[in-house]
């Protein structure tokens, strides 16, 4: 599939210090066949960046290790979370692990600084080893998940590549402009178990917005819900507002709010009821006719706050 954006490769962690377990240089007096002692200089043992990272990688789960780092009597290490997975036996030498901590490795890790794994995507942050995971978990340069909700999709990428993916692979409707008037139809209105309609994407103000329309049960009550998500970060989403409106038979229901970032999954938005929620009975009333078939028209507008 061609996504129209950069292909994401994992960036190896890079450290900004060099580890030397001995002194930088050490002068030793050596006795050689009864001759006078000769001064000798040992070169420092320097481990490479990749070697440092490998030392801090658990051999069981392959994740970075954090205190307490477990060590067997022979010096092999693993993370504390994996200790029970190996039945208290070292995965390298099969020796019983006991309760030994590798304090030296923990202290070495404290002094390390690493580039963000998303450096190739634009992040220039340098963080200490124990802060690295937290930063990367919230890094604004990390790839976004595909916002499509009609089926499970594991694609991730930047906004440009995801827009291309949505149109090329999911065949979503793409519209230009900040106003819309959509009609949602469903013959069997008794089917409200996590039903979703085709996602619609709007391009306005140089940004992209996703319009969702779903049916589910709120407790035991069947409801329909429409909401908007912003393709970008939350702080950018807060710079926009939107309104949704449904109506019929001389009545109307209006919602006004702020679009949620696609960092928030659609289920999280739905569970918070952060959108236009319409009870099924009212939706059928708005639909007119014999009130048995859903024919709901949703109108809306997107605007820029600042």
CORCORZI-V660672 format. One record per helix or strand of 2 or more residues. SS is the DSSP state (H for helix, E for strand). FROM is the first residue (numbers start at 1). TO is the last residue. If there is no record, write none. Layout:
# CORCORZI-V660672
ss from to
SS FROM TO
SS FROM TO
This chain:
# CORCORZI-V660672
ss from to
E 26 32
E 35 42
H 49 55
E 69 71
E 77 79
H 80 82
H 84 86
H 103 111
E 113 115
H 119 121
E 126 128
H 129 138
E 144 145
E 156 157
H 159 168
E 173 176
E 179 186
E 195 196
E 200 204
E 207 218
E 221 230
H 234 237
E 240 248
E 251 257
E 260 261
H 266 271
E 276 279
H 280 287
E 294 304
